[in-house]
Amino acid sequence: MVTRTDADGIALLVLNRPRLRNTLSEAMLAALRETLRTIADDRAVRAVVLAAEGAVFSAGHDLKEITGRRADPDGGRAYVRQLMESCSALMQDIMRLPQPVIAAVEGTATAAGCQLVATCDLAVAAETAQFCTPGVHIGLFCSTPMVALSRNLAAKPALEMLLTGDMVPAEHACRIGLVNRVVPAGTARAEARALARKLAAKSALTVKLGKQTFYRQLEMGVADAYRYASEVMVENMMARDAQEGIGAFVEKRTPTWEDR
């Protein structure tokens, strides 16, 4: 369901249910969460690339799976709540992962699939990729994808996607900040790996600290964010890798990271 291939300090994760449009079914969510748990504790992994097989990166939740639970005594309420909680937990797993995660999008990413792209730390999209949050078309506003979109995009572009449900081409997605860069079709995975190699060459301690600090300070007011970031800078300056990096810069040599 999710394949993993490690090379050069990079874990390539691939959603592998193309015939089901790589929907974030209950089983897919569980598989992704379990895979991320193993990566979080793997010191050999310095960056993660998340890709997908087939023409659809992910179509979001499996609506047939959800509809099938309408026959439950509660109309499926408990099941849907559990599914939303699992999906939300996955998104937070990605944000809390020590390693940066880069989405490599070749096809369409819709609804929770678009949420997944927005949640990844970085994203590379093929020029043929498309994105949308189409829930409004079926009377189901994309409220959970909204959380990721509203933290990536300015309010008006995010609301336009959410309220219209229109498909957004890759170039426009790049302009509004949903993805970092657009590349020729068929090269998104290779470009994401190239970007991952750049990140993997940095101090793993510094990257972990930077990612953690970035997400924490976003939830703070400006004054609190500066206090928190200043304290992080102090602790970071005391780290061995900061001493090594500064020394290497002064001595005009390549630093040797110990990730501590």
Backbone as CSV, one residue per row, in Angstrom:
resi,resn,N_x,N_y,N_z,CA_x,CA_y,CA_z,C_x,C_y,C_z
1,MET,0.823,-1.207,0.000,0.000,0.000,0.000,0.857,1.258,0.000
2,VAL,1.922,1.244,0.806,2.927,2.311,0.800,4.290,1.640,0.693
3,THR,5.000,1.906,-0.394,6.324,1.314,-0.539,7.375,2.291,-0.039
4,ARG,8.464,1.757,0.450,9.570,2.577,0.958,10.887,2.098,0.371
5,THR,11.653,3.022,-0.169,12.983,2.739,-0.698,13.944,3.774,-0.144
6,ASP,15.013,3.319,0.504,15.999,4.228,1.088,17.274,4.253,0.259
7,ALA,17.814,5.446,0.032,19.094,5.601,-0.666,19.653,6.978,-0.354
8,ASP,20.940,7.025,-0.054,21.641,8.298,0.167,21.004,9.137,1.263
9,GLY,20.489,8.491,2.291,19.906,9.216,3.398,18.498,9.720,3.140
10,ILE,17.903,9.295,2.020,16.566,9.756,1.644,15.612,8.562,1.601
11,ALA,14.480,8.688,2.274,13.446,7.653,2.219,12.399,8.084,1.195
12,LEU,12.226,7.280,0.162,11.197,7.535,-0.845,9.969,6.710,-0.487
13,LEU,8.872,7.396,-0.170,7.608,6.725,0.124,6.676,6.918,-1.067
14,VAL,6.050,5.827,-1.497,5.185,5.893,-2.670,3.813,5.318,-2.334
15,LEU,2.781,6.133,-2.510,1.411,5.635,-2.383,1.173,4.685,-3.547
16,ASN,0.774,3.462,-3.240,0.797,2.416,-4.265,-0.555,1.739,-4.462
17,ARG,-1.605,2.556,-4.561,-2.931,2.041,-4.891,-3.496,2.851,-6.055
18,PRO,-2.816,2.824,-7.207,-3.247,3.678,-8.325,-4.647,3.369,-8.829
19,ARG,-5.060,2.092,-8.776,-6.401,1.753,-9.272,-7.498,2.313,-8.372
20,LEU,-7.141,2.592,-7.131,-8.086,3.213,-6.199,-7.781,4.692,-6.046
21,ARG,-7.011,5.245,-6.970,-6.647,6.662,-7.005,-5.937,7.097,-5.721
22,ASN,-5.236,6.141,-5.133,-4.446,6.421,-3.923,-5.251,7.163,-2.859
23,THR,-6.511,6.752,-2.707,-7.357,7.389,-1.707,-6.799,7.157,-0.307
24,LEU,-7.067,8.119,0.568,-6.624,8.012,1.952,-7.657,7.221,2.743
25,SER,-7.730,5.952,2.398,-8.644,5.032,3.077,-8.149,4.810,4.499
26,GLU,-8.953,4.127,5.276,-8.555,3.800,6.649,-7.230,3.037,6.650
27,ALA,-7.112,2.085,5.723,-5.890,1.277,5.655,-4.695,2.106,5.178
28,MET,-4.902,3.001,4.211,-3.813,3.827,3.715,-3.307,4.774,4.801
29,LEU,-4.221,5.362,5.550,-3.820,6.245,6.642,-2.988,5.489,7.676
30,ALA,-3.424,4.284,8.003,-2.693,3.474,8.982,-1.311,3.109,8.462
31,ALA,-1.231,2.760,7.169,0.057,2.386,6.582,1.027,3.564,6.570
32,LEU,0.526,4.740,6.220,1.383,5.929,6.211,1.860,6.278,7.614
33,ARG,0.969,6.227,8.577,1.354,6.568,9.938,2.399,5.597,10.486
34,GLU,2.230,4.315,10.197,3.190,3.320,10.671,4.546,3.532,10.006
35,THR,4.543,3.830,8.715,5.802,4.069,8.009,6.521,5.289,8.572
36,LEU,5.784,6.354,8.841,6.397,7.557,9.400,6.939,7.309,10.801
37,ARG,6.278,6.457,11.554,6.779,6.125,12.892,8.149,5.468,12.813
38,THR,8.331,4.581,11.851,9.630,3.912,11.719,10.699,4.888,11.236
39,ILE,10.313,5.839,10.395,11.277,6.818,9.876,11.705,7.791,10.962
40,ALA,10.792,8.179,11.826,11.091,9.176,12.858,12.282,8.762,13.717
41,ASP,12.423,7.469,13.951,13.496,6.964,14.817,14.695,6.445,14.032
42,ASP,14.675,6.618,12.725,15.752,6.100,11.869,16.770,7.209,11.598
43,ARG,17.879,7.174,12.265,18.877,8.236,12.140,19.562,8.234,10.779
44,ALA,19.421,7.141,10.042,20.016,7.086,8.707,19.214,7.891,7.698
45,VAL,17.948,8.176,8.019,17.086,8.936,7.113,17.176,10.416,7.454
46,ARG,17.570,11.221,6.466,17.769,12.657,6.683,16.733,13.507,5.949
47,ALA,15.990,12.891,5.045,14.915,13.582,4.328,13.973,12.545,3.747
48,VAL,12.724,12.969,3.477,11.694,12.059,2.963,11.066,12.670,1.714
49,VAL,10.881,11.837,0.693,10.137,12.235,-0.503,8.867,11.403,-0.546
50,LEU,7.727,12.065,-0.700,6.429,11.382,-0.761,5.873,11.505,-2.173
51,ALA,5.739,10.379,-2.857,5.261,10.353,-4.240,4.095,9.373,-4.352
52,ALA,3.639,9.142,-5.577,2.502,8.243,-5.781,2.590,7.595,-7.154
53,GLU,2.078,6.384,-7.257,1.977,5.701,-8.542,0.678,6.106,-9.229
54,GLY,0.715,6.182,-10.543,-0.492,6.452,-11.308,-0.724,7.919,-11.595
55,ALA,-1.859,8.186,-12.228,-2.188,9.536,-12.689,-2.765,10.417,-11.595
56,VAL,-3.077,9.825,-10.442,-3.658,10.590,-9.334,-2.740,10.474,-8.122
57,PHE,-2.252,11.605,-7.652,-1.414,11.590,-6.440,-2.245,11.051,-5.283
58,SER,-3.384,11.659,-5.054,-4.368,11.133,-4.095,-5.684,11.863,-4.287
59,ALA,-6.757,11.088,-4.306,-8.097,11.661,-4.468,-8.761,11.958,-3.129
60,GLY,-7.993,11.899,-2.068,-8.568,12.202,-0.758,-9.239,10.992,-0.136
61,HIS,-10.218,11.222,0.689,-10.874,10.118,1.386,-11.648,9.232,0.410
62,ASP,-11.788,7.980,0.782,-12.530,7.009,-0.016,-14.020,7.168,0.299
63,LEU,-14.738,7.880,-0.569,-16.146,8.164,-0.300,-17.008,6.908,-0.315
64,LYS,-16.616,5.909,-1.107,-17.358,4.648,-1.103,-17.209,3.958,0.250
65,GLU,-16.020,4.014,0.808,-15.775,3.421,2.118,-16.622,4.120,3.174
66,ILE,-16.694,5.430,3.084,-17.476,6.203,4.046,-18.974,5.936,3.876
67,THR,-19.437,5.940,2.617,-20.853,5.707,2.345,-21.297,4.333,2.830
68,GLY,-20.387,3.368,2.766,-20.699,2.016,3.204,-21.023,1.923,4.678
69,ARG,-20.640,2.959,5.447,-20.924,2.935,6.880,-22.201,3.675,7.248
70,ARG,-22.929,4.144,6.227,-24.211,4.807,6.494,-25.200,3.851,7.166
71,ALA,-24.986,2.558,6.956,-25.895,1.554,7.535,-25.613,1.291,9.011
72,ASP,-24.533,1.866,9.550,-24.247,1.708,10.976,-25.394,2.285,11.803
73,PRO,-25.590,1.794,13.020,-26.689,2.300,13.859,-26.678,3.822,14.032
74,ASP,-25.489,4.420,14.032,-25.407,5.869,14.198,-25.265,6.604,12.876
75,GLY,-25.536,5.904,11.774,-25.434,6.525,10.453,-24.007,6.725,9.984
76,GLY,-23.060,6.144,10.699,-21.651,6.271,10.325,-20.920,7.390,11.050
77,ARG,-21.591,8.055,11.980,-20.996,9.197,12.675,-19.677,8.826,13.372
78,ALA,-19.687,7.749,14.157,-18.492,7.351,14.906,-17.351,6.988,13.955
79,TYR,-17.700,6.314,12.856,-16.669,5.922,11.890,-16.031,7.145,11.232
80,VAL,-16.863,8.090,10.810,-16.344,9.299,10.160,-15.485,10.095,11.135
81,ARG,-15.926,10.172,12.394,-15.130,10.893,13.388,-13.759,10.237,13.549
82,GLN,-13.750,8.912,13.646,-12.480,8.197,13.797,-11.588,8.396,12.576
83,LEU,-12.183,8.400,11.376,-11.423,8.582,10.148,-10.815,9.982,10.089
84,MET,-11.598,10.993,10.445,-11.088,12.363,10.443,-9.976,12.541,11.467
85,GLU,-10.135,11.911,12.628,-9.106,11.996,13.657,-7.815,11.319,13.186
86,SER,-7.946,10.197,12.491,-6.778,9.491,11.976,-6.061,10.312,10.906
87,CYS,-6.850,10.930,10.031,-6.263,11.761,8.980,-5.570,12.981,9.575
88,SER,-6.211,13.609,10.540,-5.611,14.775,11.193,-4.328,14.387,11.920
89,ALA,-4.330,13.201,12.518,-3.129,12.722,13.210,-1.990,12.500,12.227
90,LEU,-2.311,11.980,11.036,-1.287,11.783,10.007,-0.645,13.114,9.627
91,MET,-1.473,14.125,9.397,-0.938,15.428,9.008,-0.018,15.983,10.088
92,GLN,-0.397,15.781,11.344,0.455,16.250,12.436,1.711,15.396,12.573
93,ASP,1.615,14.115,12.234,2.805,13.261,12.213,3.843,13.821,11.243
94,ILE,3.379,14.264,10.083,4.286,14.818,9.077,4.946,16.087,9.601
95,MET,4.158,16.950,10.232,4.700,18.194,10.755,5.684,17.952,11.889
96,ARG,5.451,16.902,12.677,6.315,16.612,13.823,7.512,15.735,13.454
97,LEU,7.505,15.166,12.278,8.604,14.297,11.871,9.914,15.079,11.921
98,PRO,10.968,14.536,12.493,12.237,15.270,12.555,12.798,15.618,11.178
99,GLN,12.569,14.742,10.207,13.088,14.956,8.865,12.111,15.772,8.022
100,PRO,12.628,16.614,7.124,11.739,17.338,6.201,11.101,16.381,5.203
101,VAL,9.850,16.667,4.834,9.100,15.832,3.894,8.783,16.656,2.653
102,ILE,9.118,16.110,1.483,8.908,16.797,0.207,7.911,15.997,-0.621
103,ALA,6.798,16.610,-0.997,5.829,15.954,-1.878,6.311,16.072,-3.321
104,ALA,6.205,14.981,-4.058,6.521,14.959,-5.494,5.228,14.614,-6.220
105,VAL,4.607,15.614,-6.832,3.261,15.448,-7.376,3.287,15.449,-8.898
106,GLU,2.893,14.335,-9.489,2.818,14.233,-10.947,1.381,14.366,-11.456
107,GLY,0.417,13.892,-10.671,-0.974,13.899,-11.130,-1.828,14.867,-10.356
108,THR,-3.088,14.519,-10.171,-4.007,15.386,-9.454,-3.996,15.059,-7.957
109,ALA,-4.177,16.094,-7.160,-4.265,15.938,-5.710,-5.512,16.686,-5.275
110,THR,-6.509,15.945,-4.837,-7.794,16.572,-4.523,-8.214,16.298,-3.086
111,ALA,-8.986,17.247,-2.531,-9.547,17.121,-1.189,-8.439,16.801,-0.175
112,ALA,-8.547,15.691,0.557,-7.521,15.354,1.539,-6.182,15.049,0.875
113,GLY,-6.212,14.729,-0.421,-4.956,14.559,-1.157,-4.247,15.887,-1.326
114,CYS,-5.010,16.948,-1.558,-4.464,18.303,-1.623,-3.982,18.717,-0.238
115,GLN,-4.726,18.340,0.783,-4.335,18.585,2.174,-2.980,17.947,2.468
116,LEU,-2.769,16.747,1.966,-1.508,16.039,2.177,-0.341,16.803,1.561
117,VAL,-0.541,17.321,0.346,0.503,18.108,-0.306,0.787,19.375,0.489
118,ALA,-0.274,20.056,0.918,-0.113,21.300,1.669,0.581,21.068,3.003
119,THR,0.401,19.888,3.579,0.996,19.577,4.872,2.476,19.274,4.770
120,CYS,2.907,18.687,3.646,4.328,18.402,3.483,5.131,19.699,3.591
121,ASP,6.346,19.601,4.085,7.152,20.800,4.312,7.466,21.534,3.014
122,LEU,7.703,20.779,1.950,7.989,21.334,0.632,7.239,20.511,-0.398
123,ALA,7.068,21.058,-1.593,6.363,20.318,-2.646,6.900,20.698,-4.015
124,VAL,7.126,19.662,-4.830,7.536,19.822,-6.227,6.415,19.245,-7.084
125,ALA,5.953,20.010,-8.059,4.843,19.559,-8.897,5.246,19.530,-10.362
126,ALA,4.807,18.496,-11.057,4.970,18.456,-12.507,4.045,19.495,-13.129
127,GLU,4.405,19.972,-14.306,3.597,21.005,-14.971,2.187,20.518,-15.291
128,THR,1.993,19.200,-15.288,0.678,18.626,-15.557,-0.133,18.374,-14.282
129,ALA,0.445,18.618,-13.129,-0.247,18.374,-11.861,-1.383,19.381,-11.675
130,GLN,-2.400,18.954,-10.928,-3.544,19.830,-10.633,-3.991,19.596,-9.196
131,PHE,-4.618,20.620,-8.626,-4.998,20.576,-7.218,-6.394,21.161,-7.044
132,CYS,-7.164,20.594,-6.122,-8.451,21.213,-5.803,-8.989,20.677,-4.485
133,THR,-9.913,21.448,-3.919,-10.657,21.028,-2.730,-12.136,21.076,-3.117
134,PRO,-12.629,20.000,-3.740,-13.928,20.017,-4.425,-15.134,19.667,-3.564
135,GLY,-14.948,19.568,-2.254,-16.052,19.127,-1.416,-17.317,19.952,-1.567
136,VAL,-17.151,21.246,-1.826,-18.317,22.125,-1.951,-19.258,21.667,-3.063
137,HIS,-18.727,20.956,-4.060,-19.559,20.469,-5.163,-20.553,19.395,-4.709
138,ILE,-20.205,18.680,-3.631,-21.069,17.576,-3.194,-21.678,17.846,-1.820
139,GLY,-21.678,19.111,-1.419,-22.292,19.467,-0.153,-21.467,19.108,1.064
140,LEU,-20.158,18.952,0.870,-19.289,18.551,1.975,-18.054,19.461,1.963
141,PHE,-18.124,20.578,2.673,-17.029,21.539,2.675,-15.738,20.895,3.168
142,CYS,-14.638,21.199,2.505,-13.337,20.593,2.836,-12.754,21.270,4.077
143,SER,-13.363,21.014,5.212,-12.971,21.696,6.448,-11.597,21.274,6.950
144,THR,-11.290,19.985,6.912,-9.967,19.568,7.384,-8.863,19.940,6.386
145,PRO,-9.053,19.801,5.077,-8.050,20.350,4.153,-7.837,21.847,4.340
146,MET,-8.888,22.541,4.766,-8.798,23.983,5.007,-7.711,24.321,6.019
147,VAL,-7.520,23.467,7.019,-6.517,23.735,8.051,-5.126,23.848,7.432
148,ALA,-4.803,22.913,6.540,-3.493,22.955,5.885,-3.413,24.094,4.872
149,LEU,-4.476,24.271,4.077,-4.464,25.327,3.064,-4.310,26.708,3.702
150,SER,-5.040,26.959,4.783,-5.025,28.286,5.400,-3.698,28.590,6.068
151,ARG,-2.877,27.573,6.276,-1.554,27.783,6.847,-0.465,27.820,5.784
152,ASN,-0.842,27.605,4.527,0.105,27.668,3.418,-0.145,28.871,2.523
153,LEU,-1.420,29.219,2.354,-1.824,30.245,1.396,-2.348,31.474,2.125
154,ALA,-2.339,32.603,1.428,-3.038,33.773,1.933,-4.532,33.468,1.957
155,ALA,-5.293,34.240,2.714,-6.705,33.934,2.937,-7.518,33.870,1.649
156,LYS,-7.348,34.839,0.772,-8.199,34.883,-0.423,-7.941,33.724,-1.384
157,PRO,-6.694,33.371,-1.707,-6.496,32.196,-2.561,-7.004,30.905,-1.916
158,ALA,-6.806,30.789,-0.598,-7.288,29.587,0.089,-8.804,29.501,0.026
159,LEU,-9.475,30.604,0.317,-10.936,30.601,0.291,-11.477,30.404,-1.122
160,GLU,-10.772,30.923,-2.114,-11.229,30.708,-3.490,-11.205,29.230,-3.835
161,MET,-10.138,28.530,-3.453,-10.074,27.088,-3.699,-11.192,26.368,-2.958
162,LEU,-11.403,26.740,-1.697,-12.373,26.047,-0.861,-13.816,26.330,-1.263
163,LEU,-14.099,27.562,-1.658,-15.473,27.952,-1.970,-15.902,27.604,-3.390
164,THR,-14.950,27.590,-4.323,-15.307,27.258,-5.706,-15.122,25.787,-6.013
165,GLY,-14.151,25.148,-5.373,-13.839,23.760,-5.694,-13.179,23.606,-7.051
166,ASP,-12.746,24.721,-7.646,-12.144,24.672,-8.984,-10.785,23.986,-8.970
167,MET,-10.462,23.369,-10.107,-9.161,22.747,-10.269,-8.108,23.826,-10.505
168,VAL,-7.003,23.731,-9.797,-5.922,24.709,-9.893,-4.723,24.064,-10.581
169,PRO,-4.273,24.604,-11.724,-3.108,24.038,-12.407,-1.825,24.306,-11.628
170,ALA,-0.795,23.540,-11.943,0.458,23.584,-11.184,1.068,24.977,-11.121
171,GLU,1.094,25.687,-12.234,1.724,27.013,-12.251,1.011,27.969,-11.299
172,HIS,-0.321,27.909,-11.279,-1.061,28.781,-10.366,-0.842,28.333,-8.924
173,ALA,-0.766,27.024,-8.706,-0.510,26.504,-7.365,0.832,27.012,-6.845
174,CYS,1.789,27.148,-7.734,3.099,27.674,-7.350,3.008,29.161,-7.011
175,ARG,2.245,29.899,-7.803,2.123,31.343,-7.567,1.478,31.653,-6.223
176,ILE,0.528,30.818,-5.811,-0.178,31.105,-4.555,0.472,30.418,-3.356
177,GLY,1.539,29.667,-3.586,2.304,29.112,-2.486,1.968,27.704,-2.061
178,LEU,1.160,27.000,-2.839,0.826,25.613,-2.492,1.992,24.672,-2.772
179,VAL,2.759,24.953,-3.821,3.957,24.174,-4.135,5.144,25.117,-4.307
180,ASN,6.344,24.565,-4.166,7.559,25.382,-4.254,8.019,25.634,-5.675
181,ARG,7.886,24.607,-6.517,8.373,24.747,-7.880,7.627,23.804,-8.810
182,VAL,7.627,24.164,-10.094,6.976,23.367,-11.134,8.052,22.896,-12.102
183,VAL,8.013,21.616,-12.453,9.045,21.008,-13.290,8.385,20.253,-14.448
184,PRO,9.152,19.898,-15.479,8.572,19.155,-16.603,7.915,17.854,-16.155
185,ALA,6.865,17.474,-16.861,6.148,16.234,-16.548,7.103,15.053,-16.522
186,GLY,6.922,14.202,-15.546,7.751,13.014,-15.423,9.018,13.205,-14.613
187,THR,9.274,14.433,-14.150,10.522,14.686,-13.424,10.316,15.099,-11.970
188,ALA,9.074,15.146,-11.511,8.811,15.639,-10.150,9.534,14.809,-9.098
189,ARG,9.513,13.502,-9.266,10.154,12.651,-8.263,11.661,12.873,-8.250
190,ALA,12.277,12.960,-9.419,13.725,13.186,-9.504,14.093,14.556,-8.937
191,GLU,13.281,15.564,-9.238,13.559,16.909,-8.731,13.390,16.962,-7.214
192,ALA,12.393,16.246,-6.709,12.191,16.209,-5.259,13.366,15.513,-4.581
193,ARG,13.877,14.475,-5.196,15.042,13.779,-4.642,16.267,14.684,-4.658
194,ALA,16.422,15.462,-5.719,17.554,16.390,-5.783,17.461,17.421,-4.663
195,LEU,16.254,17.913,-4.415,16.047,18.862,-3.324,16.303,18.185,-1.982
196,ALA,15.861,16.937,-1.861,16.078,16.188,-0.619,17.565,15.989,-0.351
197,ARG,18.351,15.773,-1.401,19.800,15.592,-1.217,20.440,16.863,-0.655
198,LYS,19.939,18.031,-1.087,20.453,19.285,-0.525,20.195,19.346,0.978
199,LEU,18.984,18.952,1.364,18.632,18.999,2.778,19.398,17.941,3.572
200,ALA,19.600,16.785,2.956,20.294,15.690,3.627,21.759,16.025,3.892
201,ALA,22.300,16.976,3.156,23.703,17.368,3.332,23.894,18.310,4.520
202,LYS,22.798,18.799,5.087,22.889,19.702,6.234,22.982,18.896,7.538
203,SER,23.263,19.602,8.621,23.232,18.982,9.942,21.812,18.524,10.256
204,ALA,21.640,17.238,10.541,20.309,16.708,10.849,19.744,17.361,12.103
205,LEU,20.613,17.657,13.077,20.168,18.333,14.289,19.598,19.703,13.965
206,THR,20.315,20.451,13.116,19.888,21.802,12.775,18.583,21.790,11.990
207,VAL,18.445,20.866,11.056,17.222,20.768,10.259,16.044,20.393,11.148
208,LYS,16.250,19.426,12.025,15.188,19.018,12.953,14.757,20.190,13.824
209,LEU,15.731,20.896,14.384,15.437,22.030,15.248,14.718,23.138,14.484
210,GLY,15.180,23.394,13.261,14.573,24.444,12.450,13.129,24.140,12.087
211,LYS,12.871,22.896,11.685,11.502,22.513,11.325,10.587,22.597,12.540
212,GLN,11.046,22.089,13.657,10.242,22.122,14.888,9.933,23.558,15.296
213,THR,10.930,24.408,15.252,10.753,25.800,15.654,9.810,26.542,14.711
214,PHE,9.939,26.275,13.425,9.099,26.940,12.433,7.621,26.728,12.730
215,TYR,7.222,25.460,12.946,5.808,25.177,13.166,5.321,25.677,14.524
216,ARG,6.174,25.611,15.537,5.752,26.084,16.858,5.532,27.597,16.878
217,GLN,6.452,28.335,16.267,6.327,29.791,16.337,5.154,30.321,15.515
218,LEU,4.701,29.551,14.527,3.554,29.978,13.724,2.298,30.166,14.561
219,GLU,2.197,29.405,15.637,0.990,29.453,16.465,1.070,30.527,17.549
220,MET,2.172,31.280,17.597,2.380,32.267,18.647,2.159,33.686,18.139
221,GLY,1.942,34.606,19.079,1.978,36.012,18.749,3.410,36.419,18.450
222,VAL,3.602,37.596,17.861,4.939,38.020,17.435,5.916,38.089,18.607
223,ALA,5.531,38.703,19.703,6.440,38.843,20.841,6.843,37.478,21.397
224,ASP,5.860,36.579,21.563,6.160,35.237,22.063,7.021,34.468,21.075
225,ALA,6.765,34.646,19.793,7.551,33.955,18.773,9.011,34.384,18.830
226,TYR,9.247,35.681,19.006,10.627,36.160,19.101,11.315,35.650,20.367
227,ARG,10.598,35.620,21.474,11.185,35.091,22.710,11.555,33.622,22.542
228,TYR,10.628,32.868,21.979,10.867,31.435,21.767,12.025,31.207,20.798
229,ALA,12.013,31.909,19.661,13.056,31.731,18.653,14.418,32.166,19.184
230,SER,14.445,33.204,20.008,15.713,33.662,20.587,16.304,32.599,21.500
231,GLU,15.443,31.957,22.289,15.921,30.905,23.176,16.430,29.704,22.372
232,VAL,15.725,29.393,21.295,16.181,28.304,20.427,17.552,28.633,19.840
233,MET,17.745,29.894,19.425,19.034,30.306,18.868,20.161,30.122,19.882
234,VAL,19.885,30.455,21.142,20.895,30.291,22.192,21.281,28.822,22.315
235,GLU,20.266,27.953,22.426,20.542,26.524,22.563,21.250,25.975,21.328
236,ASN,20.815,26.414,20.166,21.420,25.966,18.917,22.895,26.373,18.852
237,MET,23.201,27.595,19.306,24.574,28.081,19.266,25.508,27.234,20.123
238,MET,24.955,26.603,21.150,25.753,25.759,22.029,25.995,24.361,21.454
239,ALA,25.284,24.010,20.414,25.410,22.671,19.829,26.756,22.496,19.149
240,ARG,27.211,21.274,19.114,28.504,20.970,18.497,28.496,21.312,17.013
241,ASP,27.375,21.014,16.313,27.326,21.259,14.866,27.393,22.749,14.544
242,ALA,26.829,23.602,15.415,26.926,25.045,15.179,28.367,25.504,15.324
243,GLN,29.046,24.994,16.335,30.459,25.333,16.502,31.277,24.865,15.298
244,GLU,30.998,23.658,14.831,31.706,23.117,13.669,31.386,23.910,12.414
245,GLY,30.119,24.237,12.212,29.727,24.968,11.017,30.326,26.357,10.954
246,ILE,30.319,27.054,12.086,30.912,28.394,12.119,32.421,28.318,11.910
247,GLY,33.035,27.330,12.556,34.484,27.147,12.384,34.842,26.835,10.944
248,ALA,34.056,25.988,10.304,34.319,25.625,8.908,34.150,26.833,7.995
249,PHE,33.151,27.674,8.288,32.941,28.883,7.490,34.144,29.822,7.604
250,VAL,34.599,30.031,8.832,35.744,30.923,9.058,37.006,30.376,8.402
251,GLU,37.168,29.051,8.475,38.378,28.409,7.946,38.252,28.023,6.478
252,LYS,37.100,28.343,5.893,36.847,28.077,4.470,37.060,26.603,4.119
253,ARG,36.367,25.739,4.877,36.404,24.304,4.623,35.006,23.734,4.724
254,THR,34.821,22.494,4.291,33.521,21.822,4.383,33.314,21.308,5.799
255,PRO,32.172,21.602,6.407,31.950,21.125,7.784,31.733,19.620,7.844
256,THR,32.062,19.042,8.972,31.807,17.630,9.230,30.762,17.541,10.333
257,TRP,29.561,17.152,9.953,28.447,17.133,10.897,28.478,15.890,11.768
258,GLU,28.128,16.063,13.033,27.949,14.939,13.947,26.508,14.834,14.421
259,ASP,25.672,15.761,13.952,24.245,15.775,14.282,24.002,15.846,15.786
260,ARG,24.820,16.689,16.422,24.626,16.910,17.860,25.089,18.330,18.222
